[in-house]
Amino acid sequence: MQDYIVRTMQKTLRQAVKHSPIIALTGPRQTGKSTLLRHLFPRYNYISFDAADLRLAAKNDPQLFVENIQKPVIMDEIQYVPEILPYLKLYVDKYTTTLKNSEIAGAFILTGSQVFTLMAGLTESLAGRIALFELLPFSFKELGQKPRRPLNCYRQILKGFYPVPNTAKRSPQDYYGDYLATYIERDVRQILNIKDVGAFQSFVQVLAGRAGNLLNIQEVARDCAISHATAKNWLSILETSRIIYILRPYYRNITKRTVKTPKLYFTDTGLLAYLLKYKDAETLAAGGVSGAIFENMVIMEFLKSNNNSKAGWDFYFYRDNNGVEIDLIIDKGRAFEFYEIKSAKTLRPEMAKGLSAVNLTPAKKFVLSFNEHTLPLAKNVLAAPWWAFL
């Protein structure tokens, strides 16, 4: 049995059960949601709606099911029984008037993988009564790694950050092949009723080749021989189920003409490397997309940090018609942070060119790379090792 890997989100989850009657933990399949919750709350009753008898009982009489279930309870795969969500609200409202807040707090913990069906029901039915969390695959911090050497970093990028390739003796090739097949069979087909699975797989493959780049959905549709509407629909499913991540451009409060096309990334680099058919870290590190995949990984690390701490940051990139570009802008509410991400060890002043050209106040500006030193690279621009921000 593998040792449990501590998740950064644990602290905020523990706080949430003290104050919110309902907690929901969503995220892609196989990120460890059930493992996390059962480890964190071992005294909770645990049920999974993967079980047909429980699913049927909840659907046939959701009010009775909610009233009678032993609480506090973890309800797994809640997306299979959306019928019970209004009755969770009724239960919470009923007992909030007769019990202290501390007695009803943490009564229900819900989990679900199919974010696209689950989130609408949660936000509509349980507004004001629920604390929402999203668990992504492991971060470098959770894995206890600070890979300073580029090749070691690319080995982890190739392996990816899902629990199974990192805790079990299973090759990334085998794991991600099965993961993709399961995702299409269990999630995508239920929502889209796709008849041509091959066309959808080709669509995902084409997107992988564009990771780290501007997303021209019209070009993607043409390359896949599908309609623009179909491409938009499939893209939406991939985004809301967290297979891909769409980074929006920043153009507020900036007078220059800016590009308003989003950029495409994959939530997990292991799946991305699998789709691009990389089988070893050496080939990946030397390949033409190594910079884009490294950038993808670093941006996902920031996103995981944001999710795990519920920091509420907003993420953007910047590009204008003059070719000025910033890989990542983080809006922290009262201040901005700008990041240029380079998979290089040698620092050059031109790496700070885009950062110097765009001014939002107050803003901190960084060039992140494999260089081990922290030093000024240009006026108000600091070069730093990428792992310093883990």
C-alpha positions in Angstrom: 0.0 0.0 0.0 1.4 3.4 -1.0 1.9 6.1 1.6 -0.7 8.9 1.6 0.6 12.1 -0.1 -0.5 15.2 1.8 -2.6 17.6 -0.3 -2.1 21.3 0.1 -5.9 21.8 0.1 -6.3 20.0 3.5 -6.1 23.1 5.6 -8.8 25.1 3.8 -11.0 22.0 3.7 -10.7 21.6 7.4 -11.7 25.2 7.9 -14.6 24.9 5.5 -16.3 22.0 7.4 -16.4 24.3 10.5 -18.5 26.9 8.9 -20.4 25.6 5.8 -23.2 23.0 6.0 -22.3 21.6 2.5 -18.8 21.3 1.0 -18.3 20.2 -2.7 -15.1 18.9 -4.1 -15.0 18.7 -7.9 -12.2 18.1 -10.3 -11.1 15.8 -13.1 -11.3 12.1 -12.8 -8.7 10.3 -10.7 -7.1 13.3 -9.0 -7.6 11.7 -5.6 -10.8 13.4 -4.3 -12.2 10.4 -2.5 -8.7 9.5 -1.1 -8.3 13.0 0.2 -11.7 13.2 1.9 -11.6 9.7 3.4 -8.2 10.4 4.8 -9.1 13.8 6.2 -12.5 12.8 7.6 -12.3 9.2 8.6 -15.3 9.3 10.9 -17.6 10.4 8.2 -20.1 8.0 6.7 -19.0 7.3 3.1 -21.3 6.4 0.2 -20.7 6.3 -3.5 -23.5 6.7 -6.1 -21.5 4.4 -8.3 -23.4 1.8 -6.4 -26.7 1.1 -8.3 -28.8 0.4 -5.2 -27.9 3.7 -3.5 -28.4 5.6 -6.8 -31.8 4.1 -7.2 -32.9 4.8 -3.6 -31.8 8.5 -3.9 -33.6 8.9 -7.2 -36.8 7.2 -6.1 -37.3 9.3 -2.9 -34.6 12.0 -2.6 -36.2 13.7 0.4 -36.4 10.5 2.4 -32.8 9.6 1.4 -31.4 12.9 2.6 -33.4 12.8 5.9 -32.4 9.2 6.7 -28.7 9.1 5.6 -26.3 8.9 8.5 -24.6 12.3 8.9 -22.0 13.7 8.6 -21.6 12.0 5.2 -19.3 12.0 2.2 -21.4 11.5 -1.0 -19.2 10.5 -3.9 -20.1 10.8 -7.6 -23.0 13.1 -6.8 -23.4 14.0 -10.4 -25.4 10.7 -10.9 -28.2 11.9 -8.6 -28.8 15.7 -9.2 -32.3 15.1 -7.9 -31.1 15.2 -4.3 -29.6 18.7 -4.5 -32.8 20.7 -3.8 -33.5 18.4 -0.8 -30.0 19.0 0.6 -31.0 22.7 0.6 -34.3 22.0 2.3 -32.6 19.9 5.0 -30.0 22.6 5.7 -32.6 25.4 5.8 -34.8 23.3 8.1 -32.1 22.6 10.6 -30.3 25.9 10.4 -33.4 27.4 12.2 -33.3 24.9 15.1 -29.6 24.1 15.5 -26.5 26.1 16.1 -24.4 26.7 13.0 -21.6 24.5 14.4 -24.1 21.6 14.7 -25.1 21.6 11.0 -21.7 22.7 9.7 -19.9 20.0 7.6 -23.0 17.7 7.5 -22.6 17.0 3.8 -19.4 16.6 1.7 -20.1 16.1 -2.0 -17.7 15.0 -4.7 -18.0 14.7 -8.4 -15.8 14.3 -11.4 -18.1 15.5 -14.2 -17.7 19.2 -13.5 -19.8 20.2 -16.5 -23.0 18.6 -15.1 -22.3 19.0 -11.5 -21.4 22.7 -11.2 -24.7 24.1 -12.6 -26.8 22.2 -10.1 -24.6 23.1 -7.2 -24.5 26.8 -7.8 -28.2 27.0 -8.7 -29.6 24.8 -5.9 -27.2 25.5 -3.1 -26.2 29.1 -3.4 -25.1 30.6 -0.1 -25.0 27.2 1.6 -22.0 25.6 0.0 -18.2 25.9 -0.1 -16.8 24.9 -3.5 -13.4 23.4 -4.0 -11.6 22.0 -7.1 -8.8 19.4 -6.8 -6.4 19.2 -9.7 -3.6 16.7 -10.0 -0.5 16.8 -7.7 1.7 19.8 -7.6 5.5 19.7 -7.3 5.1 20.9 -3.7 2.8 18.0 -2.9 5.2 15.6 -4.5 8.0 17.1 -2.4 10.1 18.0 -5.4 12.1 21.0 -6.6 13.7 19.7 -9.8 16.5 22.2 -10.5 18.0 20.1 -13.3 16.0 20.5 -16.6 16.1 16.8 -17.4 14.7 15.9 -14.0 11.9 18.4 -14.5 11.1 17.0 -17.9 11.0 13.5 -16.4 8.2 14.6 -14.1 6.5 16.5 -16.9 6.4 13.3 -18.9 5.1 11.3 -16.0 2.5 13.9 -15.3 0.9 14.7 -11.9 -2.0 12.3 -11.6 -1.8 10.0 -8.5 -1.6 6.7 -10.3 1.6 7.2 -12.3 3.2 8.8 -9.2 2.2 6.3 -6.6 1.9 3.0 -8.5 4.2 1.0 -10.7 2.4 1.8 -13.9 3.9 3.5 -17.0 2.5 6.9 -18.1 1.9 5.4 -21.5 -0.4 2.7 -20.2 -2.1 5.0 -17.7 -2.9 7.9 -20.0 -4.1 5.6 -22.8 -6.6 4.1 -20.4 -7.4 7.5 -18.9 -8.3 9.0 -22.2 -10.5 6.0 -23.2 -12.3 6.0 -19.8 -12.9 9.8 -20.0 -14.4 9.5 -23.5 -16.5 6.4 -22.6 -17.8 7.5 -19.2 -18.0 11.3 -19.5 -18.0 12.6 -23.0 -20.4 10.1 -24.5 -22.9 10.7 -21.7 -23.0 14.4 -22.4 -22.6 14.6 -26.2 -23.7 11.2 -27.4 -20.7 11.2 -29.8 -21.1 8.6 -32.6 -17.6 9.1 -34.1 -15.3 8.6 -31.2 -12.3 8.6 -33.6 -13.1 12.1 -34.7 -13.2 13.3 -31.1 -9.9 11.6 -30.3 -8.4 13.3 -33.4 -9.7 16.7 -32.1 -8.0 16.2 -28.8 -4.8 15.2 -30.6 -4.9 18.4 -32.8 -5.4 20.5 -29.7 -2.3 18.9 -28.1 -0.2 20.1 -31.0 -1.4 23.7 -30.2 -0.7 23.7 -26.4 0.9 26.9 -25.3 -0.3 28.8 -28.4 -3.2 31.0 -29.5 -6.3 29.0 -30.1 -7.8 29.5 -33.5 -10.9 27.3 -33.3 -11.7 27.8 -37.0 -8.4 26.3 -37.9 -8.8 23.4 -35.5 -12.3 22.7 -37.0 -10.9 22.7 -40.5 -8.0 20.4 -39.6 -10.4 18.0 -38.0 -13.0 18.2 -40.8 -15.8 19.1 -38.4 -18.0 22.2 -38.2 -17.1 25.3 -36.3 -20.1 24.7 -34.0 -19.0 21.1 -33.2 -15.5 22.3 -32.5 -16.8 24.9 -30.1 -19.0 22.4 -28.4 -16.3 19.8 -28.0 -13.9 22.5 -26.7 -16.4 23.5 -24.1 -16.7 20.0 -22.8 -12.9 19.6 -22.6 -12.5 22.8 -20.7 -15.3 22.3 -18.2 -14.1 18.7 -17.5 -10.7 20.2 -16.9 -8.8 18.2 -19.6 -7.8 21.6 -21.1 -7.3 25.0 -19.6 -8.1 28.2 -21.6 -6.1 31.2 -20.6 -7.9 34.5 -21.5 -6.1 37.6 -22.8 -5.8 40.7 -20.6 -6.8 43.9 -22.3 -8.4 46.1 -19.7 -6.8 49.5 -18.9 -4.3 49.1 -21.7 -4.6 51.4 -24.7 -2.6 49.4 -27.2 -4.4 47.1 -29.6 -4.3 43.7 -28.0 -4.9 40.2 -29.2 -8.2 38.9 -27.9 -7.7 35.3 -28.9 -7.2 32.9 -25.9 -4.4 30.5 -25.4 -4.7 26.8 -24.9 -3.1 24.6 -22.2 -3.6 21.1 -20.9 -4.3 20.6 -17.2 -1.8 17.8 -17.0 1.5 17.6 -18.9 1.6 13.8 -18.7 -1.6 13.5 -20.8 -0.2 16.2 -23.1 3.1 14.4 -23.6 1.2 11.1 -24.2 -0.9 12.8 -26.9 2.2 14.2 -28.5 3.7 10.7 -28.5 6.8 11.5 -26.4 8.1 8.3 -24.7 11.2 9.6 -22.9 12.3 12.8 -21.1 15.4 13.3 -23.2 13.5 13.5 -26.5 10.9 15.7 -24.9 13.5 18.1 -23.4 15.2 18.4 -26.8 12.0 18.7 -28.9 10.6 21.7 -30.5 7.7 22.0 -28.1 9.8 21.7 -24.9 9.4 25.4 -24.2 5.6 25.3 -24.6 5.2 22.2 -22.4 7.4 23.8 -19.7 5.3 27.0 -19.9 2.2 24.8 -19.6 3.6 23.1 -16.5 4.5 26.3 -14.7 1.1 28.0 -15.4 -0.6 24.8 -14.0 1.5 25.0 -10.9 0.2 28.6 -10.3 -3.3 27.4 -11.0 -3.0 24.6 -8.5 -1.7 27.0 -5.8 -4.7 29.3 -6.5 -7.2 26.4 -6.2 -5.6 24.8 -3.1 -5.6 28.0 -1.1 -8.8 29.4 -2.6 -6.8 32.6 -3.2 -9.2 33.9 -5.8 -6.6 35.1 -8.2 -7.4 35.8 -11.9 -5.1 34.5 -14.6 -4.4 36.1 -18.0 -1.8 36.5 -20.7 -0.9 39.5 -22.8 -0.1 40.0 -26.4 -0.5 43.0 -28.7 -0.3 43.5 -32.4 3.3 44.8 -32.1 4.4 41.3 -30.9 4.8 42.3 -27.2 3.9 39.3 -25.1 3.7 38.3 -21.4 3.2 34.6 -20.7 1.2 35.0 -17.4 -0.5 37.9 -15.6 -1.9 37.2 -12.2 -4.4 39.7 -10.9 -4.4 39.5 -7.1 -6.9 42.2 -6.6 -4.7 44.9 -5.2 -1.6 44.2 -7.3 -0.5 42.4 -10.5 2.3 39.9 -11.0 3.8 39.5 -14.5 5.7 36.3 -15.5 7.8 35.4 -18.5 8.5 31.7 -18.5 11.7 30.4 -20.3 12.9 26.8 -20.4 16.5 28.0 -20.5 19.5 28.2 -18.1 21.2 31.2 -19.7 19.6 34.6 -18.9 19.5 37.3 -21.6 18.2 40.9 -21.2 15.8 40.5 -24.1 13.8 38.0 -22.1 12.5 41.0 -20.1 11.5 43.0 -23.2 7.7 42.2 -23.0 7.6 42.7 -19.2 9.2 46.2 -19.5 6.9 47.3 -22.3 3.6 46.8 -20.3 2.8 48.8 -17.2 0.1 48.2 -14.7 0.5 49.6 -11.2 1.4 48.2 -8.8 3.0 45.2 -10.5 5.9 42.8 -9.8 7.7 41.4 -12.8 9.6 38.2 -13.1 11.5 36.0 -15.6 11.3 32.4 -14.5 13.8 29.9 -15.9 16.2 27.1 -14.9 18.9 29.6 -13.9 19.6 29.1 -10.2 20.2 32.8 -9.4 17.9 35.5 -8.4 19.0 38.8 -9.9 17.8 42.0 -11.6 17.5 41.5 -15.4 16.1 44.9 -16.3 14.5 47.9 -14.6 11.9 46.5 -12.2 12.3 43.0 -13.6 13.7 40.2 -11.5 15.0 36.9 -12.9 14.4 34.0 -10.5 14.5 30.1 -10.6 11.1 28.8 -11.5 11.0 26.5 -8.5 11.4 29.4 -6.1 7.6 30.0 -6.6 6.5 26.5 -5.6 
